[in-house]
Amino acid sequence: MKDTIVIGSGFAGLAAACYLAKEGKKVLVLEKNESVGGRASFFQAKGFSFDMGPSWYWMPDVFENFFSDFGKKPSDFYTLERLDPGYKVFYGKGDEFEVPASTKELGLLFEELEPGAAVQLEKFLKDAKYKYDRGINDLINKPSLSLMEFANPLLLKDLFALDLLSSIEGLVGRYFKHPKIRKLLEFPSYFLGATPNKIPALYSLMNFADLQLGTWYPIGGMHEIIKAMHRVALDLGVEFHTDTAVEKINIDNGVVTSLDTNQGVFKSKSVVAAADYNFVEQNLIPASYRQYDAAYWDKQILAPSSLIFYLGFNKNIKNLRHHNLFFDKDFKAFGEDIYEQPKWPEEPLFYACVPSKTDQSVSPDGCENVFLLMPVSPDIEGSDDIHTHYLNLMLDRISDFTGEEIKAENIVFKRSFAHQEFKDRYHAFKGNAYGLANTLKQTAIFKPKMMNPKINNLVYAGQLTVPGPGVPPSLISGKLAAELAIKHCKI
Ligand SMILES: Cc1cc2nc3c(=O)[nH]c(=O)nc-3n(C[C@H](O)[C@H](O)[C@H](O)COP(=O)(O)OP(=O)(O)OC[C@H]3O[C@@H](n4cnc5c(N)ncnc54)[C@H](O)[C@@H]3O)c2cc1C
């Protein structure tokens, strides 16, 4: 009998397993896919190595803290490189902006666009740093089971300084007027799953993470972090069963007694459900034990899904950097198509990640590894024809802006991934990519709760619960889940 079974081996599941095992608990991780990593999966084809999900390594302190909890450092497992420039933004043909690693240099570039913007940037980042420090130290590390967790005088005093009630759009507008600067500073909102007018200004902490802490890359790819966490877990004695899908959680008198899987029945004293929360609640748990019903889930505002292409090119694509944002279309109209009137966008913004610009190990010599991602509304119908239309549209814009001719025969490997693949591979609710949008009404105590009062020995973790989507928050969610399991589940 294990102390805990963890369902799912994404960042949340791996972190939960490591922290539980560190406390001497016997832990088994059950993962439905062929390998660990969840949305940070990885595959190889025709000499190319593709990260399937996250590509931005932000908040290096969160990873340092994680590994140091196990007496390790990230450098024990992978080599990090700080990207300089961090990324490139295409505002139009011949109209590009590279974001330097140095904020001083960035200030000078801002100054060319808007007199006084360098000083404004300093002030903006000072405020963003304050939010980052408070957010990471005080807010993100709380399981948010009750409002009382936030009843500390310093935090209450801070509510105004943390800008919970104004939007990131309003905040950026208070500091800067130039549309290019505003687009640049509003961009992290799109990671947070809503338009900048709906994301609390608290999240300018992401600008601090972006511009001050920097954009990093683990040589080999983002999957190196997963490999490192998996190693830590194995060294602590955690057992893993891949290709093992949990099909039912059996509950008797408010206590989980066993899990039915495609590989047989497993028993443990407690369970950390680190698979998509909605799937676990609506499909694995008997109806009488569910905390939320289908109507509740339908009302939740989801972050976008993504149309992704993993492409292998037989030549280099000049004028691209490692991270490239194509912001040459109207943000507002695009936001409408994704969030307000969900449909396939008329004029999409998109992102191109080219890790082979930094790391030749991810593609054969002279070739380019390209990951294209176009945010799309969750839960809309797609088809091969629609996907191909957008691939051609993205390639045409890349070709136009970089001056690099791209012919069909240059693409030697192609794989697409969208709503149906998110559902099939990750049991993703409505095919979401990044969980719930981080709007105020879906923050902290307003998120689906990590514990269900009807079930004594089950804790939820992952991007659909506290603290939210993204690699660092999911990892922290796993840590919080381990703490709750130890405190509440009698293991
Ligand atoms: C395309 C994309 C790009 C992203 N880019 C970034 C980025 O650049 N930076 C960043 O910080 N974040 C990024 N994110 C977000 C980040 O990757 C996620 O928030 C995070 O990885 C979620 O981790 P998780 O552990 O909560 O969930 P998951 O990684 O989804 O893990 C859940 C696991 O549960 C498994 N599972 C599901 N059902 C069952 C079952 N019945 N039985 C057993 N196992 C099951 C799944 O197979 C999966 O492995 C991106 C996400 C996507 C999809």
The ligand as a Tripos MOL2 file, in Angstrom:
@<TRIPOS>MOLECULE
LIG
   53    58     1     0     0
SMALL
NO_CHARGES

@<TRIPOS>ATOM
      1 C1          1.5860   24.8920  -25.9760 C.3       1 LIG1
      2 C2          1.8650   25.3680  -24.5830 C.ar      1 LIG1
      3 C3          2.8280   26.3270  -24.3750 C.ar      1 LIG1
      4 C4          3.0960   26.7630  -23.0730 C.ar      1 LIG1
      5 N1          4.0910   27.6760  -22.8950 N.ar      1 LIG1
      6 C5          4.4770   27.9830  -21.6270 C.ar      1 LIG1
      7 C6          5.6810   28.7110  -21.4150 C.ar      1 LIG1
      8 O1          6.3830   29.0540  -22.3610 O.2       1 LIG1
      9 N2          6.0510   28.9890  -20.1280 N.ar      1 LIG1
     10 C7          5.2820   28.5820  -19.0630 C.ar      1 LIG1
     11 O2          5.6510   28.8550  -17.9070 O.2       1 LIG1
     12 N3          4.1410   27.8590  -19.2480 N.ar      1 LIG1
     13 C8          3.7490   27.5300  -20.4980 C.ar      1 LIG1
     14 N4          2.6540   26.7460  -20.7110 N.ar      1 LIG1
     15 C9          1.8440   26.3220  -19.5610 C.3       1 LIG1
     16 C10         2.4820   25.1600  -18.8160 C.3       1 LIG1
     17 O3          3.0810   24.2880  -19.7190 O.3       1 LIG1
     18 C11         1.4030   24.4340  -18.0290 C.3       1 LIG1
     19 O4          0.7130   25.3530  -17.2050 O.3       1 LIG1
     20 C12         1.9740   23.3160  -17.1410 C.3       1 LIG1
     21 O5          2.8900   22.5340  -17.8500 O.3       1 LIG1
     22 C13         0.8210   22.4880  -16.5990 C.3       1 LIG1
     23 O6          1.3340   21.4750  -15.7620 O.3       1 LIG1
     24 P1          0.3250   20.5110  -14.9830 P.3       1 LIG1
     25 O7          1.1720   19.5790  -14.2270 O.co2     1 LIG1
     26 O8         -0.6890   21.3080  -14.2590 O.co2     1 LIG1
     27 O9         -0.5290   19.7500  -16.1200 O.3       1 LIG1
     28 P2         -0.0890   18.7600  -17.2570 P.3       1 LIG1
     29 O10         1.2480   19.0680  -17.7440 O.co2     1 LIG1
     30 O11        -1.1760   18.7190  -18.2590 O.co2     1 LIG1
     31 O12        -0.0130   17.3430  -16.5140 O.3       1 LIG1
     32 C14        -1.1560   16.5710  -16.2630 C.3       1 LIG1
     33 C15        -0.8250   15.1330  -16.5790 C.3       1 LIG1
     34 O13        -1.9230   14.3140  -16.2040 O.3       1 LIG1
     35 C16        -2.0100   13.2610  -17.1380 C.3       1 LIG1
     36 N5         -3.3410   12.6620  -17.0780 N.ar      1 LIG1
     37 C17        -4.5190   13.1870  -17.5020 C.ar      1 LIG1
     38 N6         -5.5230   12.3280  -17.2480 N.ar      1 LIG1
     39 C18        -4.9700   11.2530  -16.6520 C.ar      1 LIG1
     40 C19        -5.5050   10.0220  -16.1610 C.ar      1 LIG1
     41 N7         -6.8180    9.7500  -16.2340 N.pl3     1 LIG1
     42 N8         -4.6610    9.1110  -15.6290 N.ar      1 LIG1
     43 C20        -3.3300    9.3620  -15.5500 C.ar      1 LIG1
     44 N9         -2.7770   10.5090  -16.0130 N.ar      1 LIG1
     45 C21        -3.5950   11.4450  -16.5500 C.ar      1 LIG1
     46 C22        -1.7120   13.9360  -18.4510 C.3       1 LIG1
     47 O14        -1.3430   13.0080  -19.4380 O.3       1 LIG1
     48 C23        -0.5760   14.8710  -18.0650 C.3       1 LIG1
     49 O15         0.6700   14.2250  -18.2040 O.3       1 LIG1
     50 C24         2.3620   26.2560  -21.9790 C.ar      1 LIG1
     51 C25         1.3890   25.2870  -22.2020 C.ar      1 LIG1
     52 C26         1.1500   24.8350  -23.4800 C.ar      1 LIG1
     53 C27         0.1260   23.7580  -23.6900 C.3       1 LIG1
@<TRIPOS>BOND
     1     1     2 1
     2     2     3 ar
     3     2    52 ar
     4     3     4 ar
     5     4     5 ar
     6     4    50 ar
     7     5     6 ar
     8     6     7 ar
     9     6    13 1
    10     7     8 2
    11     7     9 ar
    12     9    10 ar
    13    10    11 2
    14    10    12 ar
    15    12    13 ar
    16    13    14 ar
    17    14    15 1
    18    14    50 ar
    19    15    16 1
    20    16    17 1
    21    16    18 1
    22    18    19 1
    23    18    20 1
    24    20    21 1
    25    20    22 1
    26    22    23 1
    27    23    24 1
    28    24    25 2
    29    24    26 1
    30    24    27 1
    31    27    28 1
    32    28    29 2
    33    28    30 1
    34    28    31 1
    35    31    32 1
    36    32    33 1
    37    33    34 1
    38    33    48 1
    39    34    35 1
    40    35    36 1
    41    35    46 1
    42    36    37 ar
    43    36    45 ar
    44    37    38 ar
    45    38    39 ar
    46    39    40 ar
    47    39    45 ar
    48    40    41 1
    49    40    42 ar
    50    42    43 ar
    51    43    44 ar
    52    44    45 ar
    53    46    47 1
    54    46    48 1
    55    48    49 1
    56    50    51 ar
    57    51    52 ar
    58    52    53 1
@<TRIPOS>SUBSTRUCTURE
     1 LIG1         1 GROUP 0 **** ****
